[in-house]
Amino acid sequence: MLLGVAGLGLMAQQDPQFSQYMFNLLAINPAYAGAAERVSLKALTRHQWVGFDGAPVTQTITGHSPVFFESLCLGGTLMRDQHGPVTQYGFFADVAYRILMGNDARLSFGIKGGLNLMQGKFGELNPLDQNDQVFQANVTSKLDPQFGFGVMYYAERFYLGLSTPKMLRTEFFETDSLVFVSQPGQRSHWFLTGGYVWDLGSYTKFKPTFLVKAVTGAPVSFDLSANFFFYEKFWLGAMYRYQDAVGMLAQYHFTDGLYAGYAYDFTLSPLRNFSGGSHEIMVGIDFGRQLKGIRSPRYF
């Protein structure tokens, strides 16, 4: 309310956002399934706006692998996202079909399907109007099916993708008997992603990436990052989220298939006066037989 009175612009965030999206693309694009060319598992936890009461906390686990002659790929995502009194759980399966192009490039088409489970502890809040019907009871479980799709063109050193992981518009609340200021519910989010890797020398590579996000009812936003890869072992980079945050990220490859990453965001919006920034930790493991001619570690 104080921010609104001050006349500051606010942008809604429905789907979780990740600073290490370039290493966790399956969370937003099902066409990425199989891109590691072997079994790939990732676990990520994000604590956004640390110190701010009710700030978003997100955990995801993703896994994917090519099957059946490299063309068909399968994957899955488990997600828990909590913000304020609302907690959402996501259970999704991914299927991608790839067309092998020239120069080892692949054109991949993916679909994502699953369920969203929403819970809201509204009865535990302390509203100004104690008789407000909206906050009289908790929402124990609101189950919504979801469906999405994506397309991605990639090779060893570049990728370009377009996706909408949740196409179906769903309402989280029954509004027939309640009056809301806004229209709460799930809205389709569109993501345009891309990146490229250049050699800067024998032991250093440079990978810039971008992510453009669009959803009905909110301004288009974008993320930019610049990452450097040293000695095929260590990633170090910086990121900028439009009118929202700047940050740094790092990732280290302990072995051929075991790596861990960390990202820190410094908030640029007025929330910086109440928050210590955002922290994100990711751990990944790849195992199984690699396809002939595929290098490791992967650049994305």
MISELUM-291405 format. One record per residue (C-alpha): x, y, z; residue in one letter; residue number from 1. Coordinates in steps of 0.02 Angstrom, whole numbers, plus 32768, in hexadecimal, padded with zeros to 4 digits. Example, Ala and Ser with C-alpha at 12.3 -4.5 7.8 and 13.67 -1.06 7.14 Angstrom:
<rs>
u=8267 | v=7F1F | w=8186 | residuo=A | num=1;
u=82AC | v=7FCB | w=8165 | residuo=S | num=2;
</rs>
This chain:
<rs>
u=8000 | v=8000 | w=8000 | residuo=M | num=1;
u=808E | v=8079 | w=802B | residuo=L | num=2;
u=80DF | v=8059 | w=7F82 | residuo=L | num=3;
u=803A | v=8078 | w=7F2B | residuo=G | num=4;
u=801D | v=811B | w=7F87 | residuo=V | num=5;
u=80CC | v=8153 | w=7F56 | residuo=A | num=6;
u=8099 | v=8141 | w=7E9F | residuo=G | num=7;
u=8119 | v=80BD | w=7E76 | residuo=L | num=8;
u=80FB | v=8046 | w=7DE5 | residuo=G | num=9;
u=80E6 | v=7F8F | w=7E14 | residuo=L | num=10;
u=80F0 | v=7EF7 | w=7DA2 | residuo=M | num=11;
u=809F | v=7E53 | w=7DD2 | residuo=A | num=12;
u=8104 | v=7DB3 | w=7DD8 | residuo=Q | num=13;
u=80A2 | v=7D12 | w=7DC6 | residuo=Q | num=14;
u=811D | v=7C8F | w=7D87 | residuo=D | num=15;
u=81C2 | v=7C7C | w=7DE5 | residuo=P | num=16;
u=8259 | v=7CD4 | w=7D9A | residuo=Q | num=17;
u=830A | v=7C8F | w=7D99 | residuo=F | num=18;
u=83B1 | v=7CE7 | w=7D86 | residuo=S | num=19;
u=8401 | v=7C44 | w=7D4B | residuo=Q | num=20;
u=837D | v=7C27 | w=7CC6 | residuo=Y | num=21;
u=8405 | v=7C08 | w=7C42 | residuo=M | num=22;
u=8437 | v=7B6A | w=7CA1 | residuo=F | num=23;
u=8385 | v=7B34 | w=7CCB | residuo=N | num=24;
u=8324 | v=7B4E | w=7C2A | residuo=L | num=25;
u=82B2 | v=7AB7 | w=7C40 | residuo=L | num=26;
u=8252 | v=7B19 | w=7CC6 | residuo=A | num=27;
u=8213 | v=7B91 | w=7C40 | residuo=I | num=28;
u=8222 | v=7B31 | w=7B9B | residuo=N | num=29;
u=81F4 | v=7A78 | w=7B83 | residuo=P | num=30;
u=8251 | v=7A76 | w=7ADD | residuo=A | num=31;
u=82F4 | v=7A7B | w=7B41 | residuo=Y | num=32;
u=82D8 | v=79C6 | w=7B79 | residuo=A | num=33;
u=8369 | v=7959 | w=7B40 | residuo=G | num=34;
u=83E0 | v=79E9 | w=7B1B | residuo=A | num=35;
u=8462 | v=79A4 | w=7B95 | residuo=A | num=36;
u=846A | v=7908 | w=7B25 | residuo=E | num=37;
u=8464 | v=7898 | w=7BC0 | residuo=R | num=38;
u=8404 | v=788D | w=7C64 | residuo=V | num=39;
u=8409 | v=7938 | w=7CB7 | residuo=S | num=40;
u=83C5 | v=7963 | w=7D63 | residuo=L | num=41;
u=83C2 | v=7A10 | w=7DB4 | residuo=K | num=42;
u=8385 | v=7A50 | w=7E5C | residuo=A | num=43;
u=8371 | v=7B0A | w=7E7B | residuo=L | num=44;
u=8339 | v=7B74 | w=7F0D | residuo=T | num=45;
u=8319 | v=7C2F | w=7F03 | residuo=R | num=46;
u=82FA | v=7CA5 | w=7F95 | residuo=H | num=47;
u=82BF | v=7D4A | w=7F4F | residuo=Q | num=48;
u=82C5 | v=7DF1 | w=7FAC | residuo=W | num=49;
u=8312 | v=7DA5 | w=8049 | residuo=V | num=50;
u=82D7 | v=7DFE | w=80E6 | residuo=G | num=51;
u=8231 | v=7E34 | w=809A | residuo=F | num=52;
u=819E | v=7DE3 | w=80F2 | residuo=D | num=53;
u=813F | v=7D6F | w=807E | residuo=G | num=54;
u=81C2 | v=7D78 | w=7FF3 | residuo=A | num=55;
u=81C2 | v=7CF0 | w=7F6C | residuo=P | num=56;
u=821F | v=7C4E | w=7F8F | residuo=V | num=57;
u=822D | v=7BD0 | w=7F00 | residuo=T | num=58;
u=8273 | v=7B20 | w=7EEF | residuo=Q | num=59;
u=827A | v=7ABB | w=7E4E | residuo=T | num=60;
u=82B9 | v=7A10 | w=7E1B | residuo=I | num=61;
u=82C9 | v=79EB | w=7D61 | residuo=T | num=62;
u=8302 | v=7952 | w=7D02 | residuo=G | num=63;
u=830B | v=7926 | w=7C49 | residuo=H | num=64;
u=835F | v=78B1 | w=7BCE | residuo=S | num=65;
u=8358 | v=787C | w=7B16 | residuo=P | num=66;
u=8309 | v=77D3 | w=7AF2 | residuo=V | num=67;
u=82E3 | v=776C | w=7A58 | residuo=F | num=68;
u=8369 | v=7796 | w=79D7 | residuo=F | num=69;
u=838B | v=7848 | w=7A15 | residuo=E | num=70;
u=82ED | v=7891 | w=79C7 | residuo=S | num=71;
u=8273 | v=787B | w=7A57 | residuo=L | num=72;
u=829E | v=78C9 | w=7B00 | residuo=C | num=73;
u=8244 | v=78C1 | w=7BA7 | residuo=L | num=74;
u=824D | v=792F | w=7C40 | residuo=G | num=75;
u=81F3 | v=7965 | w=7CDC | residuo=G | num=76;
u=81E9 | v=79F6 | w=7D57 | residuo=T | num=77;
u=81B7 | v=7A00 | w=7E0E | residuo=L | num=78;
u=819F | v=7AAE | w=7E53 | residuo=M | num=79;
u=816F | v=7B00 | w=7EF8 | residuo=R | num=80;
u=8152 | v=7BBC | w=7EFA | residuo=D | num=81;
u=811E | v=7C1A | w=7F97 | residuo=Q | num=82;
u=80F8 | v=7CD4 | w=7FA1 | residuo=H | num=83;
u=809C | v=7D1F | w=8033 | residuo=G | num=84;
u=800B | v=7CB1 | w=8068 | residuo=P | num=85;
u=8006 | v=7C56 | w=7FC0 | residuo=V | num=86;
u=8065 | v=7BB6 | w=7F98 | residuo=T | num=87;
u=8061 | v=7B63 | w=7EED | residuo=Q | num=88;
u=809E | v=7AB6 | w=7EBE | residuo=Y | num=89;
u=80BD | v=7A85 | w=7E09 | residuo=G | num=90;
u=80CD | v=79D6 | w=7DBF | residuo=F | num=91;
u=80F7 | v=79D6 | w=7D06 | residuo=F | num=92;
u=8131 | v=795C | w=7C81 | residuo=A | num=93;
u=818E | v=7991 | w=7BE3 | residuo=D | num=94;
u=8198 | v=793D | w=7B39 | residuo=V | num=95;
u=8207 | v=7980 | w=7AAE | residuo=A | num=96;
u=8222 | v=7946 | w=79FB | residuo=Y | num=97;
u=82C2 | v=797C | w=79A5 | residuo=R | num=98;
u=82ED | v=798C | w=78EE | residuo=I | num=99;
u=83A8 | v=797A | w=78CD | residuo=L | num=100;
u=83E7 | v=7A09 | w=7861 | residuo=M | num=101;
u=848E | v=7A2D | w=7810 | residuo=G | num=102;
u=852C | v=7A50 | w=7876 | residuo=N | num=103;
u=84E7 | v=79EC | w=790A | residuo=D | num=104;
u=845B | v=7A6A | w=7925 | residuo=A | num=105;
u=83B0 | v=7A32 | w=7962 | residuo=R | num=106;
u=8303 | v=7A79 | w=794C | residuo=L | num=107;
u=829A | v=7A41 | w=79E0 | residuo=S | num=108;
u=81DF | v=7A49 | w=79FF | residuo=F | num=109;
u=81A1 | v=7A2A | w=7AB0 | residuo=G | num=110;
u=8100 | v=7A1E | w=7B12 | residuo=I | num=111;
u=80E8 | v=7A2D | w=7BCE | residuo=K | num=112;
u=8054 | v=79EC | w=7C2F | residuo=G | num=113;
u=802B | v=79D9 | w=7CE6 | residuo=G | num=114;
u=7FD1 | v=7A1C | w=7D7E | residuo=L | num=115;
u=7FDB | v=7AB7 | w=7DED | residuo=N | num=116;
u=7FA5 | v=7AA6 | w=7EA3 | residuo=L | num=117;
u=7F84 | v=7B4B | w=7EFC | residuo=M | num=118;
u=7F6F | v=7B63 | w=7FB7 | residuo=Q | num=119;
u=7F49 | v=7C08 | w=800E | residuo=G | num=120;
u=7F50 | v=7C2A | w=80C9 | residuo=K | num=121;
u=7EE3 | v=7CC5 | w=80C0 | residuo=F | num=122;
u=7E8C | v=7CA0 | w=8163 | residuo=G | num=123;
u=7F30 | v=7CBC | w=81BF | residuo=E | num=124;
u=7F44 | v=7D6F | w=8180 | residuo=L | num=125;
u=7F13 | v=7E08 | w=81E4 | residuo=N | num=126;
u=7EAA | v=7E75 | w=816F | residuo=P | num=127;
u=7E75 | v=7F26 | w=8197 | residuo=L | num=128;
u=7DBF | v=7EF1 | w=8185 | residuo=D | num=129;
u=7DAA | v=7E5B | w=81F7 | residuo=Q | num=130;
u=7D05 | v=7E2F | w=819F | residuo=N | num=131;
u=7D52 | v=7E29 | w=80F1 | residuo=D | num=132;
u=7D0F | v=7D88 | w=80A3 | residuo=Q | num=133;
u=7DAA | v=7D70 | w=8037 | residuo=V | num=134;
u=7E15 | v=7D50 | w=80D1 | residuo=F | num=135;
u=7D9D | v=7CE7 | w=8138 | residuo=Q | num=136;
u=7DD9 | v=7C3B | w=8100 | residuo=A | num=137;
u=7E70 | v=7BE3 | w=80BA | residuo=N | num=138;
u=7E77 | v=7B97 | w=800D | residuo=V | num=139;
u=7EB1 | v=7AE7 | w=8035 | residuo=T | num=140;
u=7EC8 | v=7AAC | w=7F82 | residuo=S | num=141;
u=7E9F | v=7AF5 | w=7ED7 | residuo=K | num=142;
u=7ED3 | v=7A7B | w=7E4F | residuo=L | num=143;
u=7EE7 | v=7ABB | w=7D9C | residuo=D | num=144;
u=7F25 | v=7A5C | w=7D03 | residuo=P | num=145;
u=7FA5 | v=7AB5 | w=7C98 | residuo=Q | num=146;
u=7FEA | v=7AA3 | w=7BE9 | residuo=F | num=147;
u=8077 | v=7AFA | w=7B8B | residuo=G | num=148;
u=80EA | v=7AEC | w=7AF7 | residuo=F | num=149;
u=8191 | v=7B2A | w=7AB8 | residuo=G | num=150;
u=8207 | v=7B28 | w=7A24 | residuo=V | num=151;
u=82C5 | v=7B35 | w=7A29 | residuo=M | num=152;
u=8351 | v=7B37 | w=79A9 | residuo=Y | num=153;
u=83FC | v=7B11 | w=79F1 | residuo=Y | num=154;
u=84A9 | v=7ACC | w=79D2 | residuo=A | num=155;
u=8547 | v=7AC0 | w=7A39 | residuo=E | num=156;
u=8564 | v=7B7D | w=7A41 | residuo=R | num=157;
u=84BA | v=7BCF | w=7A30 | residuo=F | num=158;
u=8402 | v=7BC0 | w=7A57 | residuo=Y | num=159;
u=8362 | v=7C1E | w=7A31 | residuo=L | num=160;
u=82BA | v=7BEF | w=7A7B | residuo=G | num=161;
u=8206 | v=7C28 | w=7A8B | residuo=L | num=162;
u=818E | v=7BDD | w=7B0A | residuo=S | num=163;
u=80F4 | v=7BF0 | w=7B75 | residuo=T | num=164;
u=80FA | v=7B6B | w=7BFE | residuo=P | num=165;
u=804B | v=7B92 | w=7C3F | residuo=K | num=166;
u=7FCC | v=7BB7 | w=7BB8 | residuo=M | num=167;
u=7F29 | v=7B9B | w=7C14 | residuo=L | num=168;
u=7EDA | v=7C30 | w=7C6B | residuo=R | num=169;
u=7E9C | v=7BF7 | w=7D15 | residuo=T | num=170;
u=7E49 | v=7C4E | w=7DA8 | residuo=E | num=171;
u=7E8C | v=7C2B | w=7E55 | residuo=F | num=172;
u=7DED | v=7C62 | w=7EAF | residuo=F | num=173;
u=7D33 | v=7C53 | w=7E9C | residuo=E | num=174;
u=7CFF | v=7D07 | w=7E7C | residuo=T | num=175;
u=7C42 | v=7CEF | w=7E6F | residuo=D | num=176;
u=7C26 | v=7D1A | w=7F26 | residuo=S | num=177;
u=7CC4 | v=7D80 | w=7F48 | residuo=L | num=178;
u=7CFD | v=7E26 | w=7F04 | residuo=V | num=179;
u=7DB3 | v=7E3D | w=7ED5 | residuo=F | num=180;
u=7E11 | v=7EDA | w=7EA5 | residuo=V | num=181;
u=7E70 | v=7E77 | w=7E21 | residuo=S | num=182;
u=7E57 | v=7DD8 | w=7DBD | residuo=Q | num=183;
u=7EC7 | v=7D5A | w=7E18 | residuo=P | num=184;
u=7EF6 | v=7CBD | w=7DBA | residuo=G | num=185;
u=7F73 | v=7C73 | w=7D41 | residuo=Q | num=186;
u=7F9C | v=7CD4 | w=7CA2 | residuo=R | num=187;
u=8003 | v=7C98 | w=7C0E | residuo=S | num=188;
u=80BA | v=7CCB | w=7C16 | residuo=H | num=189;
u=8123 | v=7CD2 | w=7B77 | residuo=W | num=190;
u=81E0 | v=7CBD | w=7B7A | residuo=F | num=191;
u=825C | v=7CE5 | w=7AF0 | residuo=L | num=192;
u=830C | v=7CA8 | w=7B18 | residuo=T | num=193;
u=83B2 | v=7CA5 | w=7ABF | residuo=G | num=194;
u=846D | v=7C9A | w=7AD6 | residuo=G | num=195;
u=8512 | v=7C83 | w=7A7B | residuo=Y | num=196;
u=85C3 | v=7C4D | w=7AAA | residuo=V | num=197;
u=8661 | v=7CA0 | w=7A66 | residuo=W | num=198;
u=8717 | v=7C6F | w=7A7F | residuo=D | num=199;
u=877E | v=7CF9 | w=7AD0 | residuo=L | num=200;
u=881C | v=7C91 | w=7AD7 | residuo=G | num=201;
u=8859 | v=7BE2 | w=7AF8 | residuo=S | num=202;
u=8811 | v=7BDC | w=7BA8 | residuo=Y | num=203;
u=8784 | v=7C5C | w=7BAA | residuo=T | num=204;
u=86D9 | v=7C61 | w=7B5A | residuo=K | num=205;
u=8654 | v=7CE9 | w=7B5D | residuo=F | num=206;
u=8599 | v=7CC3 | w=7B60 | residuo=K | num=207;
u=8519 | v=7D50 | w=7B5C | residuo=P | num=208;
u=8462 | v=7D1E | w=7B74 | residuo=T | num=209;
u=83B8 | v=7D72 | w=7B78 | residuo=F | num=210;
u=830A | v=7D4A | w=7BB6 | residuo=L | num=211;
u=8270 | v=7DAE | w=7B84 | residuo=V | num=212;
u=81D1 | v=7D94 | w=7BEC | residuo=K | num=213;
u=8121 | v=7DC9 | w=7BBC | residuo=A | num=214;
u=8079 | v=7DB0 | w=7C12 | residuo=V | num=215;
u=7FD0 | v=7E02 | w=7BF8 | residuo=T | num=216;
u=7FB5 | v=7E94 | w=7C6C | residuo=G | num=217;
u=806C | v=7EB9 | w=7C92 | residuo=A | num=218;
u=80F9 | v=7F11 | w=7C34 | residuo=P | num=219;
u=8174 | v=7EA9 | w=7BD0 | residuo=V | num=220;
u=8210 | v=7E86 | w=7C36 | residuo=S | num=221;
u=82BB | v=7E3F | w=7C09 | residuo=F | num=222;
u=8358 | v=7DF8 | w=7C56 | residuo=D | num=223;
u=8409 | v=7E0B | w=7C10 | residuo=L | num=224;
u=84A3 | v=7DAD | w=7C49 | residuo=S | num=225;
u=855B | v=7DA3 | w=7C1C | residuo=A | num=226;
u=85B7 | v=7D05 | w=7C51 | residuo=N | num=227;
u=866E | v=7CD2 | w=7C41 | residuo=F | num=228;
u=86A8 | v=7C1D | w=7C43 | residuo=F | num=229;
u=875A | v=7BFF | w=7C7F | residuo=F | num=230;
u=87BE | v=7B5F | w=7C60 | residuo=Y | num=231;
u=8720 | v=7AFA | w=7C3E | residuo=E | num=232;
u=8702 | v=7AFC | w=7CFA | residuo=K | num=233;
u=86C1 | v=7BA1 | w=7D3D | residuo=F | num=234;
u=8636 | v=7C17 | w=7D07 | residuo=W | num=235;
u=8634 | v=7CCB | w=7D45 | residuo=L | num=236;
u=85B9 | v=7D4E | w=7D09 | residuo=G | num=237;
u=8546 | v=7DE1 | w=7D28 | residuo=A | num=238;
u=848E | v=7DFE | w=7D04 | residuo=M | num=239;
u=8410 | v=7E8C | w=7CF5 | residuo=Y | num=240;
u=8354 | v=7E7E | w=7D07 | residuo=R | num=241;
u=82F8 | v=7F14 | w=7CBE | residuo=Y | num=242;
u=82C8 | v=7F91 | w=7D45 | residuo=Q | num=243;
u=82D5 | v=7F08 | w=7DC8 | residuo=D | num=244;
u=8382 | v=7EC7 | w=7DF3 | residuo=A | num=245;
u=843A | v=7EB4 | w=7DCA | residuo=V | num=246;
u=84A0 | v=7E21 | w=7E04 | residuo=G | num=247;
u=852E | v=7DA7 | w=7DF2 | residuo=M | num=248;
u=8534 | v=7CEC | w=7DD7 | residuo=L | num=249;
u=85B7 | v=7C63 | w=7DDF | residuo=A | num=250;
u=85BD | v=7BAA | w=7DB9 | residuo=Q | num=251;
u=8645 | v=7B28 | w=7DD5 | residuo=Y | num=252;
u=8657 | v=7A7C | w=7D83 | residuo=H | num=253;
u=869F | v=7A04 | w=7E03 | residuo=F | num=254;
u=86A0 | v=7972 | w=7D88 | residuo=T | num=255;
u=8662 | v=794C | w=7CDA | residuo=D | num=256;
u=85AF | v=7939 | w=7D1A | residuo=G | num=257;
u=85A7 | v=7992 | w=7DC2 | residuo=L | num=258;
u=8598 | v=7A4F | w=7DD4 | residuo=Y | num=259;
u=854F | v=7AD5 | w=7E45 | residuo=A | num=260;
u=851F | v=7B8A | w=7E2B | residuo=G | num=261;
u=84F3 | v=7C24 | w=7E91 | residuo=Y | num=262;
u=84A1 | v=7CC9 | w=7E62 | residuo=A | num=263;
u=8483 | v=7D69 | w=7EC4 | residuo=Y | num=264;
u=840D | v=7DF4 | w=7E8F | residuo=D | num=265;
u=8413 | v=7EA4 | w=7ED4 | residuo=F | num=266;
u=8366 | v=7EF3 | w=7ECA | residuo=T | num=267;
u=8357 | v=7F98 | w=7E6C | residuo=L | num=268;
u=82A0 | v=7FB8 | w=7E93 | residuo=S | num=269;
u=8266 | v=800E | w=7F34 | residuo=P | num=270;
u=8264 | v=7F61 | w=7F85 | residuo=L | num=271;
u=8321 | v=7F76 | w=7F9D | residuo=R | num=272;
u=82F8 | v=7FDE | w=8036 | residuo=N | num=273;
u=82AA | v=7F45 | w=8088 | residuo=F | num=274;
u=830A | v=7EB3 | w=803D | residuo=S | num=275;
u=83BB | v=7E6D | w=803D | residuo=G | num=276;
u=83AE | v=7E32 | w=7F89 | residuo=G | num=277;
u=838A | v=7D86 | w=7F41 | residuo=S | num=278;
u=83EE | v=7CE5 | w=7F4D | residuo=H | num=279;
u=83E7 | v=7C50 | w=7ED7 | residuo=E | num=280;
u=8443 | v=7BAA | w=7EE4 | residuo=I | num=281;
u=8444 | v=7B21 | w=7E60 | residuo=M | num=282;
u=8490 | v=7A73 | w=7E60 | residuo=V | num=283;
u=8497 | v=7A06 | w=7DC3 | residuo=G | num=284;
u=84CC | v=7957 | w=7D97 | residuo=I | num=285;
u=84D9 | v=7908 | w=7CEA | residuo=D | num=286;
u=84F6 | v=784E | w=7CD5 | residuo=F | num=287;
u=84E6 | v=77C4 | w=7C57 | residuo=G | num=288;
u=8539 | v=77A6 | w=7BB0 | residuo=R | num=289;
u=855B | v=7841 | w=7B4A | residuo=Q | num=290;
u=8535 | v=7841 | w=7A91 | residuo=L | num=291;
u=85CA | v=7839 | w=7A1E | residuo=K | num=292;
u=8610 | v=78E4 | w=79F3 | residuo=G | num=293;
u=85B9 | v=793E | w=7A84 | residuo=I | num=294;
u=862F | v=79A6 | w=7AEF | residuo=R | num=295;
u=8627 | v=79BA | w=7BAB | residuo=S | num=296;
u=8609 | v=7A26 | w=7C0C | residuo=P | num=297;
u=857A | v=7A71 | w=7BAA | residuo=R | num=298;
u=8577 | v=7B2C | w=7B8B | residuo=Y | num=299;
u=84BD | v=7B3A | w=7BB6 | residuo=F | num=300;
</rs>
